[in-house]
Amino acid sequence: MGLDETATGAGAVTVRRGVPAGAERRAAELYWDAFGRKLGPALNPADKAVPFIAAHLNADRAVCALLDGRLVGLAGYQLGGRALTGGSASAVLRAYGHLRGLHRLLLLVLLERHPAPGQLVMDGIAVDRDVRGRGVGSLLIEEVAAVAAEQDCREVRLDVIDTNPRARALYERRGFTAVRTEQIPCLRRLLGFGAVTTMHRPVANTGAREL
């Protein structure tokens, strides 16, 4: 567990592993606030998307930031074939209907990223607007890196879209470097972004430990 020493006001921000029981809806709201623009074409409207995300979270695939017991940030990651956000094809079709669900499935496939051997893939960071600028994102990144080290991963990988330069700047400050950029201009109108940059950060291994 980490402590945000820059925290002021109501209290300190603490970091824990796993989404706390009962906070699934709150986690989904934060996730949607951060990534709704990217996921919107596949999961809109919000009143369907948030319950869907909440119902299919893998709570043990996140590190979370809490302020006075309230969830104010989280970072999801993929490890062992499981990511923070789940939901099978049949679950998507049940939620959105077969006619509208099929094209949503195709969009979700376009957004999928899978880790290579020795990688932990971070799915992005969502931080409450009221606590941004207090170091919460950095705390979450370092906790994800600690998970990667315990699992004997050689690197943490993430993908950042071209319309989110603020996130990319944070990742660069925390030791990530860009390794390639995939241009997808034909999908800009549909998905809202036209390029995805893959970034890596090496991991100092401390030995594998089962999650």
TORFIMI-602814 format. One line per field, with one value per residue: residue in one letter; x, y, z of N, C-alpha, C in turn. Coordinates in steps of 0.02 Angstrom, whole numbers, padded with zeros to 5 digits, always signed. Example, Ala and Ser with C-alpha at 12.3 -4.5 7.8 and 13.67 -1.06 7.14 Angstrom:
# TORFIMI-602814
res: A	S
n.u: +00660	+00642
n.v: -00284	-00112
n.w: +00390	+00354
ca.u: +00615	+00684
ca.v: -00225	-00053
ca.w: +00390	+00357
c.u: +00660	+00645
c.v: -00165	+00002
c.w: +00390	+00394
***
This chain:
# TORFIMI-602814
res: M	G	L	D	E	T	A	T	G	A	G	A	V	T	V	R	R	G	V	P	A	G	A	E	R	R	A	A	E	L	Y	W	D	A	F	G	R	K	L	G	P	A	L	N	P	A	D	K	A	V	P	F	I	A	A	H	L	N	A	D	R	A	V	C	A	L	L	D	G	R	L	V	G	L	A	G	Y	Q	L	G	G	R	A	L	T	G	G	S	A	S	A	V	L	R	A	Y	G	H	L	R	G	L	H	R	L	L	L	L	V	L	L	E	R	H	P	A	P	G	Q	L	V	M	D	G	I	A	V	D	R	D	V	R	G	R	G	V	G	S	L	L	I	E	E	V	A	A	V	A	A	E	Q	D	C	R	E	V	R	L	D	V	I	D	T	N	P	R	A	R	A	L	Y	E	R	R	G	F	T	A	V	R	T	E	Q	I	P	C	L	R	R	L	L	G	F	G	A	V	T	T	M	H	R	P	V	A	N	T	G	A	R	E	L
n.u: +00042	+00026	+00066	+00011	+00112	+00098	-00028	-00159	-00273	-00421	-00366	-00246	-00204	-00222	-00159	-00219	-00231	-00343	-00519	-00621	-00747	-00913	-00886	-00894	-00981	-00943	-00810	-00832	-00893	-00788	-00700	-00773	-00785	-00654	-00625	-00735	-00751	-00669	-00721	-00852	-00914	-00929	-00995	-01091	-01261	-01213	-01289	-01310	-01182	-01105	-01169	-01146	-01005	-00979	-01040	-00959	-00829	-00663	-00615	-00492	-00396	-00346	-00270	-00305	-00346	-00382	-00470	-00504	-00577	-00653	-00665	-00555	-00475	-00408	-00312	-00311	-00256	-00188	-00160	-00110	-00209	-00322	-00411	-00450	-00576	-00710	-00825	-00911	-00939	-01070	-01125	-01118	-01208	-01326	-01345	-01354	-01428	-01450	-01448	-01394	-01285	-01187	-01104	-01047	-00969	-00871	-00806	-00754	-00663	-00569	-00512	-00445	-00300	-00164	-00051	+00123	+00233	+00303	+00261	+00165	+00014	-00045	-00203	-00235	-00266	-00381	-00435	-00518	-00587	-00579	-00464	-00356	-00189	-00129	-00038	-00093	-00104	+00031	+00058	-00025	+00031	+00157	+00120	+00063	+00179	+00247	+00169	+00195	+00332	+00330	+00270	+00366	+00379	+00453	+00431	+00320	+00182	+00090	-00042	-00070	-00182	-00183	-00254	-00238	-00132	-00095	-00098	+00003	+00114	+00121	+00152	+00277	+00350	+00353	+00440	+00411	+00438	+00410	+00383	+00327	+00211	+00049	-00039	-00206	-00296	-00414	-00509	-00532	-00645	-00743	-00696	-00640	-00505	-00344	-00223	-00117	-00003	+00119	+00194	+00333	+00395	+00535	+00552	+00610	+00646	+00583	+00556	+00439	+00270	+00119	-00037
n.v: -00060	+00112	+00284	+00448	+00575	+00706	+00744	+00852	+00943	+00857	+00732	+00597	+00513	+00344	+00191	+00039	-00136	-00208	-00186	-00115	-00208	-00176	-00057	-00062	+00002	+00135	+00124	+00092	+00210	+00303	+00247	+00258	+00397	+00429	+00355	+00355	+00428	+00360	+00230	+00249	+00233	+00095	+00060	+00155	+00204	+00304	+00268	+00135	+00086	+00109	+00026	-00097	-00108	-00107	-00226	-00322	-00316	-00370	-00377	-00398	-00358	-00228	-00080	+00032	+00199	+00280	+00403	+00457	+00339	+00336	+00291	+00359	+00346	+00234	+00103	-00010	-00175	-00302	-00472	-00640	-00678	-00608	-00455	-00291	-00245	-00341	-00455	-00555	-00601	-00645	-00582	-00447	-00449	-00484	-00371	-00265	-00308	-00414	-00361	-00229	-00260	-00332	-00251	-00177	-00270	-00291	-00167	-00169	-00272	-00210	-00124	-00202	-00254	-00360	-00439	-00473	-00615	-00602	-00474	-00352	-00278	-00118	-00047	+00086	+00241	+00305	+00447	+00537	+00696	+00793	+00768	+00773	+00811	+00791	+00691	+00565	+00484	+00450	+00373	+00263	+00210	+00169	+00070	-00024	-00057	-00119	-00234	-00295	-00323	-00415	-00520	-00563	-00501	-00427	-00302	-00160	-00122	-00003	+00078	+00230	+00353	+00471	+00585	+00613	+00692	+00734	+00621	+00547	+00626	+00611	+00473	+00471	+00545	+00453	+00356	+00284	+00245	+00284	+00159	+00125	+00190	+00173	+00212	+00253	+00323	+00307	+00270	+00378	+00463	+00375	+00321	+00427	+00452	+00447	+00383	+00269	+00255	+00145	+00112	+00072	+00018	-00031	-00166	-00190	-00339	-00431	-00559	-00690	-00696	-00766	-00695
n.w: +00000	-00040	+00003	-00023	-00009	-00044	-00022	+00033	+00141	+00160	+00191	+00176	+00024	-00003	-00070	-00131	-00174	-00288	-00319	-00198	-00111	-00153	-00215	-00350	-00441	-00426	-00470	-00603	-00647	-00634	-00726	-00844	-00853	-00881	-00997	-01080	-01198	-01286	-01279	-01307	-01442	-01443	-01325	-01285	-01241	-01096	-00984	-01003	-01021	-00903	-00799	-00864	-00870	-00731	-00692	-00746	-00700	-00661	-00511	-00450	-00537	-00530	-00463	-00334	-00281	-00130	-00040	+00115	+00127	+00011	-00158	-00271	-00380	-00503	-00580	-00708	-00757	-00866	-00841	-00837	-00928	-00895	-00876	-00806	-00852	-00909	-00986	-01090	-01265	-01276	-01165	-01204	-01312	-01245	-01167	-01259	-01363	-01507	-01638	-01627	-01554	-01623	-01706	-01607	-01542	-01639	-01636	-01506	-01518	-01601	-01511	-01422	-01332	-01313	-01199	-01230	-01202	-01041	-01017	-00930	-00957	-00941	-00923	-00922	-00832	-00716	-00636	-00511	-00546	-00448	-00374	-00455	-00503	-00382	-00372	-00381	-00497	-00518	-00405	-00429	-00546	-00498	-00409	-00495	-00565	-00461	-00445	-00567	-00552	-00447	-00512	-00596	-00720	-00864	-00915	-00911	-01009	-01104	-01196	-01275	-01334	-01471	-01439	-01308	-01239	-01111	-01029	-01091	-01062	-00923	-00916	-00976	-00883	-00781	-00822	-00940	-01111	-01283	-01405	-01526	-01648	-01702	-01842	-01874	-01964	-02037	-01946	-01866	-01867	-01822	-01698	-01632	-01618	-01700	-01695	-01606	-01479	-01422	-01268	-01164	-01004	-00917	-00796	-00633	-00574	-00434	-00404	-00431	-00375	-00322	-00370
ca.u: +00000	+00064	+00039	+00025	+00137	+00081	-00099	-00176	-00344	-00461	-00326	-00197	-00227	-00190	-00166	-00229	-00241	-00411	-00575	-00656	-00815	-00964	-00864	-00891	-01015	-00899	-00753	-00857	-00904	-00722	-00673	-00810	-00767	-00588	-00619	-00799	-00743	-00638	-00763	-00920	-00943	-00943	-01036	-01143	-01258	-01180	-01332	-01300	-01111	-01080	-01189	-01114	-00936	-00980	-01061	-00909	-00761	-00621	-00593	-00423	-00351	-00341	-00246	-00353	-00329	-00437	-00465	-00554	-00618	-00689	-00625	-00543	-00434	-00390	-00276	-00322	-00202	-00198	-00111	-00138	-00267	-00380	-00403	-00499	-00642	-00727	-00887	-00906	-00979	-01141	-01146	-01130	-01269	-01382	-01353	-01368	-01469	-01410	-01440	-01348	-01227	-01135	-01054	-01011	-00918	-00817	-00768	-00717	-00606	-00520	-00481	-00411	-00227	-00144	+00020	+00171	+00264	+00345	+00233	+00102	-00017	-00087	-00260	-00248	-00277	-00439	-00429	-00571	-00567	-00567	-00399	-00303	-00135	-00105	+00008	-00128	-00084	+00098	+00053	-00055	+00081	+00209	+00091	+00059	+00248	+00264	+00135	+00233	+00395	+00315	+00250	+00424	+00373	+00513	+00412	+00250	+00165	+00026	-00056	-00101	-00207	-00153	-00293	-00229	-00062	-00082	-00082	+00069	+00165	+00128	+00187	+00348	+00381	+00359	+00489	+00390	+00463	+00372	+00419	+00298	+00147	+00007	-00084	-00270	-00336	-00480	-00555	-00536	-00714	-00782	-00672	-00620	-00432	-00317	-00158	-00106	+00068	+00136	+00249	+00360	+00438	+00567	+00535	+00662	+00612	+00595	+00536	+00368	+00228	+00051	-00086
ca.v: +00000	+00174	+00344	+00508	+00624	+00773	+00756	+00904	+00951	+00808	+00676	+00569	+00463	+00280	+00146	-00032	-00180	-00234	-00140	-00133	-00235	-00124	+00003	-00078	+00055	+00194	+00110	+00097	+00281	+00334	+00219	+00287	+00467	+00433	+00321	+00354	+00453	+00307	+00171	+00268	+00201	+00024	+00047	+00205	+00264	+00298	+00234	+00063	+00070	+00106	-00037	-00154	-00111	-00125	-00296	-00368	-00300	-00417	-00330	-00410	-00334	-00156	-00048	+00085	+00253	+00297	+00463	+00451	+00281	+00343	+00275	+00420	+00330	+00163	+00083	-00080	-00208	-00370	-00521	-00707	-00686	-00572	-00383	-00261	-00245	-00404	-00458	-00598	-00581	-00657	-00530	-00387	-00459	-00481	-00302	-00216	-00338	-00446	-00318	-00175	-00286	-00361	-00201	-00157	-00320	-00278	-00110	-00190	-00311	-00163	-00090	-00251	-00259	-00420	-00437	-00522	-00648	-00560	-00407	-00335	-00223	-00073	-00026	+00157	+00268	+00348	+00484	+00585	+00763	+00835	+00755	+00774	+00856	+00775	+00634	+00501	+00444	+00423	+00319	+00205	+00182	+00135	+00008	-00072	-00080	-00167	-00297	-00325	-00349	-00476	-00573	-00578	-00472	-00389	-00234	-00139	-00092	+00031	+00110	+00295	+00380	+00536	+00640	+00617	+00709	+00741	+00555	+00527	+00663	+00578	+00410	+00486	+00565	+00393	+00309	+00250	+00272	+00262	+00111	+00127	+00224	+00143	+00261	+00225	+00382	+00288	+00260	+00437	+00487	+00327	+00309	+00490	+00459	+00422	+00350	+00240	+00246	+00095	+00134	+00021	+00036	-00093	-00184	-00220	-00397	-00450	-00627	-00702	-00712	-00777	-00646
ca.w: +00000	-00044	+00034	-00060	+00038	-00066	-00009	+00081	+00151	+00197	+00215	+00130	-00023	+00005	-00128	-00115	-00232	-00294	-00309	-00136	-00118	-00150	-00251	-00421	-00480	-00423	-00514	-00672	-00661	-00646	-00788	-00900	-00857	-00912	-01062	-01116	-01266	-01325	-01279	-01323	-01500	-01430	-01265	-01273	-01201	-01031	-00935	-01014	-01018	-00834	-00767	-00897	-00845	-00660	-00684	-00775	-00677	-00625	-00459	-00430	-00589	-00523	-00402	-00321	-00236	-00086	+00001	+00168	+00114	-00052	-00217	-00310	-00437	-00513	-00640	-00723	-00793	-00891	-00817	-00833	-00971	-00868	-00870	-00761	-00883	-00940	-01023	-01149	-01323	-01260	-01118	-01243	-01351	-01199	-01142	-01312	-01416	-01559	-01697	-01612	-01518	-01666	-01726	-01546	-01531	-01686	-01611	-01447	-01543	-01625	-01454	-01379	-01332	-01276	-01180	-01253	-01144	-00998	-01012	-00897	-00994	-00902	-00963	-00916	-00765	-00707	-00573	-00498	-00565	-00389	-00343	-00505	-00485	-00315	-00374	-00379	-00554	-00508	-00355	-00460	-00591	-00460	-00381	-00551	-00577	-00408	-00462	-00623	-00526	-00408	-00559	-00637	-00787	-00883	-00931	-00911	-01074	-01109	-01260	-01264	-01397	-01489	-01413	-01236	-01226	-01040	-01004	-01116	-01025	-00858	-00925	-00989	-00819	-00739	-00849	-01001	-01175	-01341	-01447	-01593	-01655	-01754	-01871	-01895	-01983	-02063	-01890	-01824	-01860	-01786	-01631	-01601	-01618	-01762	-01686	-01540	-01464	-01373	-01225	-01119	-00948	-00891	-00728	-00592	-00546	-00365	-00395	-00443	-00319	-00348	-00350
c.u: +00044	+00028	+00059	+00047	+00122	+00009	-00108	-00251	-00374	-00419	-00279	-00230	-00188	-00204	-00172	-00239	-00312	-00463	-00611	-00726	-00865	-00947	-00863	-00924	-00971	-00839	-00773	-00868	-00838	-00693	-00707	-00794	-00700	-00587	-00684	-00794	-00715	-00685	-00834	-00950	-00962	-00994	-01088	-01212	-01229	-01223	-01335	-01228	-01087	-01104	-01156	-01042	-00935	-00995	-01007	-00837	-00728	-00585	-00521	-00373	-00349	-00301	-00287	-00325	-00391	-00421	-00522	-00603	-00656	-00641	-00618	-00498	-00422	-00351	-00287	-00262	-00222	-00142	-00145	-00202	-00328	-00363	-00455	-00569	-00653	-00792	-00878	-00947	-01053	-01167	-01160	-01195	-01331	-01397	-01378	-01413	-01426	-01398	-01389	-01284	-01171	-01082	-01016	-00956	-00858	-00774	-00727	-00656	-00551	-00481	-00441	-00335	-00208	-00070	+00061	+00199	+00310	+00319	+00173	+00076	-00060	-00141	-00276	-00266	-00339	-00434	-00486	-00546	-00548	-00498	-00343	-00251	-00106	-00060	-00026	-00108	-00016	+00097	+00026	-00006	+00133	+00183	+00083	+00129	+00269	+00231	+00174	+00298	+00382	+00297	+00305	+00416	+00435	+00496	+00337	+00238	+00098	+00019	-00093	-00121	-00182	-00192	-00286	-00156	-00045	-00063	-00013	+00124	+00176	+00167	+00262	+00384	+00393	+00401	+00468	+00421	+00421	+00414	+00390	+00231	+00110	-00042	-00148	-00317	-00406	-00532	-00564	-00608	-00756	-00762	-00650	-00545	-00404	-00249	-00153	-00031	+00077	+00198	+00268	+00398	+00469	+00551	+00597	+00631	+00633	+00575	+00461	+00332	+00156	+00005	-00146
c.v: +00062	+00231	+00404	+00563	+00696	+00791	+00810	+00905	+00894	+00751	+00652	+00518	+00399	+00237	+00075	-00071	-00208	-00180	-00160	-00159	-00179	-00061	-00008	-00024	+00118	+00185	+00117	+00169	+00317	+00311	+00251	+00361	+00476	+00408	+00319	+00379	+00399	+00247	+00185	+00234	+00128	+00014	+00100	+00174	+00251	+00259	+00158	+00043	+00061	+00043	-00099	-00163	-00135	-00199	-00345	-00349	-00362	-00376	-00338	-00388	-00258	-00138	+00015	+00137	+00273	+00360	+00462	+00395	+00282	+00329	+00337	+00407	+00256	+00156	+00009	-00110	-00278	-00414	-00588	-00715	-00649	-00498	-00356	-00264	-00311	-00399	-00497	-00571	-00591	-00605	-00464	-00392	-00457	-00409	-00255	-00243	-00364	-00399	-00263	-00201	-00310	-00309	-00175	-00207	-00309	-00219	-00128	-00232	-00265	-00130	-00137	-00246	-00317	-00417	-00491	-00558	-00601	-00489	-00407	-00274	-00182	-00044	+00048	+00176	+00313	+00380	+00534	+00656	+00806	+00824	+00752	+00826	+00843	+00713	+00567	+00456	+00412	+00366	+00256	+00171	+00142	+00071	-00045	-00099	-00130	-00234	-00332	-00356	-00414	-00535	-00590	-00556	-00431	-00316	-00224	-00105	-00058	+00061	+00175	+00324	+00451	+00596	+00648	+00634	+00716	+00674	+00534	+00563	+00632	+00513	+00421	+00507	+00505	+00339	+00269	+00285	+00243	+00214	+00107	+00164	+00194	+00196	+00227	+00282	+00365	+00279	+00322	+00461	+00440	+00323	+00373	+00499	+00425	+00388	+00325	+00228	+00195	+00118	+00077	+00052	-00028	-00102	-00213	-00278	-00410	-00522	-00635	-00719	-00716	-00722	-00681
c.w: +00000	-00011	-00007	-00012	+00017	-00050	+00044	+00092	+00190	+00225	+00162	+00084	-00012	-00056	-00103	-00180	-00230	-00282	-00245	-00150	-00108	-00189	-00327	-00464	-00482	-00469	-00587	-00693	-00675	-00712	-00848	-00908	-00893	-00984	-01102	-01187	-01312	-01333	-01302	-01384	-01489	-01374	-01249	-01277	-01132	-00981	-00946	-01001	-00946	-00798	-00798	-00872	-00773	-00651	-00707	-00757	-00648	-00571	-00439	-00483	-00589	-00461	-00395	-00272	-00196	-00047	+00051	+00154	+00049	-00110	-00260	-00370	-00443	-00578	-00650	-00759	-00814	-00868	-00814	-00873	-00947	-00860	-00822	-00790	-00921	-00979	-01087	-01206	-01308	-01212	-01155	-01282	-01306	-01178	-01197	-01367	-01473	-01618	-01684	-01580	-01562	-01685	-01666	-01530	-01577	-01663	-01550	-01466	-01567	-01568	-01409	-01388	-01288	-01259	-01215	-01192	-01106	-00990	-00965	-00933	-00947	-00946	-00958	-00845	-00766	-00638	-00568	-00513	-00505	-00357	-00394	-00486	-00416	-00314	-00374	-00437	-00546	-00458	-00387	-00508	-00553	-00429	-00435	-00566	-00524	-00420	-00517	-00598	-00488	-00453	-00608	-00710	-00802	-00899	-00922	-00978	-01069	-01178	-01246	-01332	-01408	-01462	-01337	-01219	-01152	-01009	-01028	-01078	-00956	-00865	-00937	-00925	-00774	-00771	-00910	-01062	-01232	-01383	-01517	-01591	-01714	-01778	-01895	-01916	-02007	-02008	-01847	-01814	-01817	-01712	-01595	-01594	-01680	-01757	-01614	-01532	-01409	-01335	-01178	-01061	-00921	-00817	-00694	-00554	-00474	-00351	-00401	-00379	-00343	-00323	-00320
***
